[in-house]
């Protein structure tokens, strides 16, 4: 698996898109720091961008890489390699190179701005950790979609729909349920609802760490009580890990039964 | 070398292989023939484990291939269309495959044989079809495995490379290897193969020497013998 990972990683590192992605984050980091002139504020703005953009890029890149490397995959399948190591290697190759672009692209400008002397370092690290988690989750979901769909156009379509659903539609539906059942105590339900969507989970996690939960009213207080504690933090990260593991298991399962 | 029992494969509603029984002995060149869509490539891919059969048992060198990948150390496979990662150099691809399988020095001899030296530093995406096929051949023949599977090996080759390929196949046969070939070029099949396996509608229709086939169909030459099977069966 490590050999496949190495080759997929090198392959992507040499492709133009990794640089574009890296350059984009570099630019974003520099511009935000320049405009905000303050590390903590830049972190908040950055969060809004990352929460939406990282899943999108992960999804698109994952699907694109899978379909583009189809020939390479077939070449590998005829070699004495296990199927699970081929696909996991490719998946990790994509996910790790994307995470690296994210971490380096944002990390470099922030470090030069004086991140290490600032109190925002923990918030910033949390941002990068959740960003990495989101990359791992959405690349895995994208691989699942691509493995299940031979047709490229369908695969891309489903991938975009998935992103749209989790990033936008889910929130809408969630909000509507809360309004419809406003007469009932909803704090438990909203907590569970947040847990079930990795994007919401990441957003809440960061917002509450940034100490702006007062904006969220009573529910915010409930959330703060939960997410603010170490227990909440551990549960949240466990949930994010589950969100990585489940799709990865399906990649292994699905790839063993597929015809090429 | 390869034993296949009662192999079935369906793609959706399309039943491609309907109970293939085939035994391939050690040593010799076997040509797998059949009209388009008869299941040749599916059969070969089943042997390689790329297609997972619905039913049936495949054994390669005495090992059941189900849930196994190590047996592929014993197989060299030439895929039908040589599509390689396009932003890789020829040199890098060869190095990579060697790294994934095992180290060998055979590649240098094969590169010389097919005159590929000037292309080693070029990217695979910029090569012509024939040159890609030559690279494909180098990748296949550089490992000294007892079973060689060639899917349409002649595609895109110029006459001189074709002669070199035929020589290469004969040399490998001389080492006692088993070689499976599919091809639509009947003259090529007639020239190189010892035995043919004819697949029709997902079943083995005929297995034997070319001479046997000619006797069976009462045709004077090979091409007409094949054609007569196809017309008789309205395929």
Boltz contact constraints between the chains, C-beta under 6 A:
constraints:
  - contact:
      token1: [A, 3]
      token2: [B, 100]
      max_distance: 6.0
  - contact:
      token1: [A, 7]
      token2: [B, 96]
      max_distance: 6.0
  - contact:
      token1: [A, 71]
      token2: [B, 83]
      max_distance: 6.0
  - contact:
      token1: [A, 72]
      token2: [B, 85]
      max_distance: 6.0
  - contact:
      token1: [A, 77]
      token2: [B, 50]
      max_distance: 6.0
  - contact:
      token1: [A, 78]
      token2: [B, 48]
      max_distance: 6.0
  - contact:
      token1: [A, 78]
      token2: [B, 77]
      max_distance: 6.0
  - contact:
      token1: [A, 79]
      token2: [B, 100]
      max_distance: 6.0
  - contact:
      token1: [A, 79]
      token2: [B, 101]
      max_distance: 6.0
  - contact:
      token1: [A, 80]
      token2: [B, 69]
      max_distance: 6.0
  - contact:
      token1: [A, 80]
      token2: [B, 70]
      max_distance: 6.0
  - contact:
      token1: [A, 80]
      token2: [B, 72]
      max_distance: 6.0
  - contact:
      token1: [A, 80]
      token2: [B, 73]
      max_distance: 6.0
  - contact:
      token1: [A, 82]
      token2: [B, 69]
      max_distance: 6.0
  - contact:
      token1: [A, 259]
      token2: [B, 51]
      max_distance: 6.0
  - contact:
      token1: [A, 259]
      token2: [B, 52]
      max_distance: 6.0
  - contact:
      token1: [A, 260]
      token2: [B, 50]
      max_distance: 6.0
